[in-house]
Amino acid sequence: MADLLGVNQYSMARNVKQMTGYTPLQYLNRRRVGAAQSLLLQTEDSVQEIAAAAGFDSTKRFSNIFLRQ
């Protein structure tokens, strides 16, 4: 992402943190969990399907991050 914006990764990370209060990974995970929460409420899909749709590579990782949010 930093390459696409023409900045180095450290500058990008610092700017994201200043703008959002979160590191890029924290911000991304919060957005993914938010999307998953919506899917959990609006669909009958399984947790596995929702985790994959929200961009998590495994249900276990999704569960760990979801519980920390």
ChimeraX attribute file (.defattr): number of C-alpha atoms within 10 A of each C-alpha:
attribute: neighborCount
match mode: 1-to-1
recipient: residues
	/A:1	9
	/A:2	12
	/A:3	9
	/A:4	7
	/A:5	9
	/A:6	9
	/A:7	12
	/A:8	12
	/A:9	13
	/A:10	10
	/A:11	11
	/A:12	18
	/A:13	17
	/A:14	14
	/A:15	15
	/A:16	16
	/A:17	15
	/A:18	11
	/A:19	10
	/A:20	11
	/A:21	12
	/A:22	16
	/A:23	17
	/A:24	16
	/A:25	11
	/A:26	15
	/A:27	15
	/A:28	13
	/A:29	19
	/A:30	17
	/A:31	13
	/A:32	19
	/A:33	23
	/A:34	15
	/A:35	16
	/A:36	23
	/A:37	15
	/A:38	11
	/A:39	19
	/A:40	15
	/A:41	9
	/A:42	9
	/A:43	9
	/A:44	10
	/A:45	13
	/A:46	11
	/A:47	15
	/A:48	15
	/A:49	15
	/A:50	22
	/A:51	26
	/A:52	15
	/A:53	15
	/A:54	19
	/A:55	15
	/A:56	20
	/A:57	12
	/A:58	12
	/A:59	15
	/A:60	12
	/A:61	11
	/A:62	23
	/A:63	14
	/A:64	10
	/A:65	16
	/A:66	17
	/A:67	8
	/A:68	8
	/A:69	10
